[in-house]
């Protein structure tokens, strides 16, 4: 007759519970010494296995979402950016904006932490079991343009539209052609009121006509991106250049405010059912 412990080992192997198998001897030793009950021993084995699997799940999710290197809210230096309301950012980390399919905008000069915060919220979403994808605007438009040339544009738009949270970084850093702006509009329209987004930009909304090379498309984009929106404005110096500010030209040290436009009046389109229709300046 096979001993009970050996049957347990075989069961753990069959169930692919590698971590529980590794810790079995240690748990059994503590059980024999009376340091834990049988129920506590079972709980310990399952907890070890669950921790391992959860770590793997998060790791795969972060790589798939392109959220490496990992940034967290805990590692963000709020003291360097006093214009930020720490409590407001931590409230966003509860991820209710994803449930409401809202668009979260981080606006501010380069180096003020926009990408860090966007990535950190993406990491929190992956840990919470949400599907996330991150890319720069230039990468996104290049991919859509290639798909259009290859006759795969609808399929590519579905790819970008299916995640719970899409993070589009670095809006305004590189010029976009009117054709690229139109492709981005098609994606935004596909996600409108269906999936949350985080956008980061160093340019104010009033400058988006210049950024996208087409004022008409820019207006149509803002019509959707500001309908259910949360705007976080960051004012301050670059964190990356904090030790070299004296070497930078005077005009690059400007802390000029990036002012969002007032909430737009909607005509003929009711607010999202059950959601919050709000715009924070």
C-alpha positions as CSV (number, residue, x, y, z in Angstrom):
1,X,0.0,0.0,0.0
2,X,1.3,3.4,-0.9
3,X,2.0,5.7,2.1
4,X,-0.3,8.7,2.4
5,X,2.6,11.2,2.0
6,X,3.6,9.5,-1.2
7,X,0.1,9.7,-2.6
8,X,0.0,13.4,-1.7
9,X,3.2,13.8,-3.7
10,X,1.9,12.0,-6.7
11,X,-1.3,14.0,-6.5
12,X,0.6,17.3,-6.4
13,X,2.6,16.2,-9.4
14,X,-0.5,15.2,-11.4
15,X,-2.1,18.6,-10.5
16,X,1.1,20.5,-11.6
17,X,1.3,22.1,-8.1
18,X,5.1,22.5,-8.2
19,X,5.4,25.0,-5.4
20,X,3.2,23.0,-3.0
21,X,5.3,20.0,-3.8
22,X,8.5,21.9,-3.0
23,X,7.1,23.0,0.4
24,X,5.4,19.7,1.3
25,X,8.3,18.3,3.5
26,X,8.6,21.6,5.4
27,X,4.9,21.7,6.1
28,X,4.7,18.1,7.1
29,X,7.6,18.6,9.5
30,X,5.9,21.5,11.2
31,X,2.7,19.5,11.3
32,X,4.5,16.6,13.1
33,X,6.0,19.0,15.6
34,X,2.6,20.3,16.4
35,X,3.4,23.8,15.1
36,X,0.3,23.8,12.9
37,X,-3.0,22.0,12.6
38,X,-4.0,19.8,9.6
39,X,-6.2,22.6,8.3
40,X,-3.4,25.1,8.6
41,X,-1.1,22.7,6.7
42,X,-3.5,22.4,3.8
43,X,-3.9,26.2,3.8
44,X,-0.2,26.7,3.8
45,X,0.3,24.4,0.8
46,X,-2.5,26.0,-1.2
47,X,-1.3,29.5,-0.3
48,X,2.3,28.8,-1.6
49,X,0.9,27.4,-4.8
50,X,-1.5,30.3,-5.3
51,X,1.2,32.8,-4.7
52,X,3.4,31.2,-7.3
53,X,0.7,31.0,-9.9
54,X,-0.5,34.6,-9.2
55,X,3.1,35.8,-9.7
56,X,3.3,34.0,-13.0
57,X,-0.1,35.4,-14.1
58,X,1.0,39.0,-13.3
59,X,4.3,38.5,-15.0
60,X,2.8,37.3,-18.2
61,X,0.2,40.1,-18.0
62,X,2.8,42.8,-17.6
63,X,4.9,41.5,-20.5
64,X,1.8,41.2,-22.7
65,X,0.7,44.7,-21.8
66,X,4.2,46.0,-22.5
67,X,4.4,47.5,-19.0
68,X,8.1,46.8,-18.5
69,X,10.1,48.2,-16.9
70,X,7.6,48.2,-14.1
71,X,6.6,51.4,-12.4
72,X,4.5,51.6,-9.3
73,X,2.7,54.4,-7.4
74,X,4.8,53.5,-4.3
75,X,7.9,54.4,-6.2
76,X,6.6,57.8,-7.5
77,X,8.1,60.8,-5.8
78,X,5.0,62.9,-5.0
79,X,7.1,65.4,-3.0
80,X,8.9,66.4,-6.2
81,X,5.5,67.3,-7.9
82,X,3.5,69.2,-5.3
83,X,0.9,70.1,-7.9
84,X,-0.3,66.5,-7.8
85,X,-3.0,65.5,-5.3
86,X,-1.7,62.1,-4.0
87,X,-5.1,61.1,-2.6
88,X,-6.7,61.7,-6.0
89,X,-4.1,59.5,-7.7
90,X,-4.5,56.8,-5.2
91,X,-8.3,57.0,-5.7
92,X,-7.7,56.4,-9.4
93,X,-5.7,53.3,-8.5
94,X,-9.1,51.8,-7.3
95,X,-9.7,51.5,-11.1
96,X,-13.3,52.6,-11.0
97,X,-12.5,54.7,-14.1
98,X,-12.0,51.4,-16.0
99,X,-15.4,50.2,-14.9
100,X,-16.9,53.4,-16.2
101,X,-14.9,53.2,-19.5
102,X,-13.6,56.7,-18.9
103,X,-10.5,58.4,-20.5
104,X,-7.8,59.5,-18.1
105,X,-5.6,62.3,-19.3
106,X,-2.2,63.1,-17.8
107,X,-1.0,66.5,-19.1
108,X,2.3,68.2,-18.3
109,X,5.8,69.2,-19.5
110,X,8.3,66.4,-20.3
111,X,9.7,64.6,-17.3
112,X,7.0,65.4,-14.8
113,X,5.8,61.8,-14.3
114,X,3.0,61.3,-16.7
115,X,4.3,58.0,-18.2
116,X,5.2,56.8,-14.7
117,X,1.7,57.3,-13.4
118,X,0.1,55.9,-16.5
119,X,2.3,52.7,-16.3
120,X,1.7,52.4,-12.6
121,X,-2.0,52.4,-13.0
122,X,-1.6,49.9,-15.8
123,X,0.4,47.7,-13.5
124,X,-2.3,48.0,-10.8
125,X,-4.9,47.0,-13.4
126,X,-3.0,43.9,-14.5
127,X,-2.6,42.8,-10.8
128,X,-6.4,43.3,-10.5
129,X,-7.0,40.9,-13.4
130,X,-7.7,43.5,-16.1
131,X,-6.4,43.2,-19.6
132,X,-4.1,46.1,-20.5
133,X,-2.1,47.3,-23.5
134,X,0.4,50.2,-23.6
135,X,2.1,51.9,-26.6
136,X,3.2,55.3,-27.7
137,X,1.0,57.2,-30.1
138,X,3.7,56.9,-32.8
139,X,3.8,53.1,-32.4
140,X,0.1,52.8,-32.5
141,X,-0.3,54.8,-35.7
142,X,2.6,53.0,-37.4
143,X,0.9,49.7,-36.6
144,X,-2.5,50.9,-37.8
145,X,-1.0,52.3,-41.0
146,X,0.8,49.0,-41.7
147,X,-2.4,47.1,-41.1
148,X,-4.3,49.4,-43.5
149,X,-1.7,48.8,-46.2
150,X,-2.0,45.1,-45.7
151,X,-5.8,45.1,-45.7
152,X,-6.0,44.2,-42.0
153,X,-7.2,47.5,-40.4
154,X,-10.5,46.2,-39.0
155,X,-8.6,43.3,-37.4
156,X,-6.0,45.6,-35.9
157,X,-8.5,48.0,-34.5
158,X,-10.3,45.1,-32.8
159,X,-6.9,44.1,-31.3
160,X,-6.5,47.5,-29.7
161,X,-10.1,47.8,-28.8
162,X,-10.4,44.5,-26.9
163,X,-8.3,45.3,-23.8
164,X,-10.0,46.8,-20.7
165,X,-7.5,49.6,-20.6
166,X,-5.5,51.0,-23.5
167,X,-2.6,53.3,-22.5
168,X,-1.4,55.7,-25.3
169,X,1.8,57.5,-24.3
170,X,3.6,60.5,-25.7
171,X,0.9,62.4,-27.5
172,X,2.4,65.6,-29.0
173,X,6.1,64.5,-29.0
174,X,6.1,63.7,-32.7
175,X,4.1,65.2,-35.6
176,X,1.2,63.1,-36.9
177,X,-0.1,63.2,-40.5
178,X,-3.8,63.8,-41.2
179,X,-3.9,60.1,-42.3
180,X,-2.5,58.9,-39.1
181,X,-4.9,61.1,-37.1
182,X,-7.8,59.6,-39.0
183,X,-6.6,56.1,-38.1
184,X,-6.3,57.1,-34.4
185,X,-9.8,58.5,-34.6
186,X,-11.2,55.2,-35.9
187,X,-9.7,53.4,-32.9
188,X,-10.9,56.0,-30.4
189,X,-14.4,55.7,-31.9
190,X,-14.3,51.9,-31.6
191,X,-13.4,52.2,-27.9
192,X,-15.8,55.1,-27.2
193,X,-17.9,54.3,-24.1
194,X,-16.7,50.7,-24.3
195,X,-13.2,50.7,-23.0
196,X,-11.1,52.9,-20.7
197,X,-8.0,54.7,-21.9
198,X,-5.1,56.6,-20.3
199,X,-3.5,59.3,-22.5
200,X,-0.3,61.2,-21.7
201,X,0.6,64.5,-23.5
202,X,2.9,67.4,-23.2
203,X,0.6,69.5,-25.3
204,X,-2.6,71.3,-24.3
205,X,-5.9,70.3,-26.0
206,X,-6.0,73.6,-27.8
207,X,-2.8,72.5,-29.6
208,X,-4.2,69.1,-30.8
209,X,-5.1,70.5,-34.2
210,X,-1.4,71.2,-34.7
211,X,-0.3,67.8,-33.2
212,X,-2.6,65.8,-35.4
213,X,-2.2,67.9,-38.5
214,X,-6.0,68.3,-39.0
215,X,-8.1,70.5,-36.8
216,X,-11.3,68.8,-37.9
217,X,-10.1,65.3,-36.8
218,X,-8.6,66.8,-33.6
219,X,-12.0,68.3,-32.7
220,X,-13.7,64.9,-33.4
221,X,-11.1,63.2,-31.2
222,X,-11.6,65.6,-28.3
223,X,-15.4,65.3,-28.7
224,X,-15.1,61.6,-27.7
225,X,-12.0,61.8,-25.5
226,X,-13.4,64.5,-23.2
227,X,-17.0,63.2,-22.9
228,X,-16.3,60.8,-20.0
229,X,-12.9,62.2,-18.9
230,X,-10.7,62.8,-15.9
231,X,-7.9,65.3,-16.5
232,X,-4.9,65.4,-14.3
233,X,-2.6,68.4,-14.9
234,X,1.0,68.2,-13.7
235,X,2.9,71.4,-13.3
236,X,6.6,71.4,-12.4
237,X,10.1,70.7,-13.5
238,X,11.5,67.5,-15.0
239,X,12.3,64.8,-12.5
240,X,14.9,63.4,-14.8
241,X,16.7,66.7,-15.1
242,X,16.4,67.6,-11.4
243,X,20.2,67.6,-10.9
244,X,21.0,69.5,-14.1
245,X,18.5,72.3,-14.2
246,X,21.2,74.9,-14.3
247,X,22.5,73.5,-17.6
248,X,19.2,73.8,-19.4
249,X,18.2,76.8,-21.5
250,X,15.8,79.1,-19.7
251,X,12.9,78.4,-22.0
252,X,13.0,74.7,-21.2
253,X,12.6,75.4,-17.5
254,X,9.1,76.9,-18.0
255,X,6.4,75.6,-15.7
256,X,3.6,77.0,-18.0
257,X,0.2,75.6,-17.2
258,X,-1.4,73.3,-19.8
259,X,-5.0,74.4,-19.5
260,X,-7.8,72.0,-20.7
261,X,-10.8,73.5,-22.4
262,X,-14.1,73.7,-20.6
263,X,-16.5,70.7,-20.7
264,X,-18.1,70.4,-24.1
265,X,-21.9,70.6,-24.4
266,X,-23.3,67.4,-25.9
267,X,-26.1,67.6,-28.5
268,X,-28.2,64.6,-29.3
269,X,-26.2,62.1,-27.4
270,X,-27.3,61.2,-23.8
271,X,-24.7,60.8,-21.1
272,X,-23.4,57.3,-20.5
273,X,-26.0,55.2,-18.5
274,X,-24.9,54.7,-14.9
275,X,-21.5,56.3,-15.4
276,X,-20.1,59.6,-14.3
277,X,-20.0,62.3,-16.9
278,X,-17.3,64.6,-15.5
279,X,-14.3,66.5,-16.5
280,X,-11.7,67.5,-13.9
281,X,-9.4,70.4,-14.7
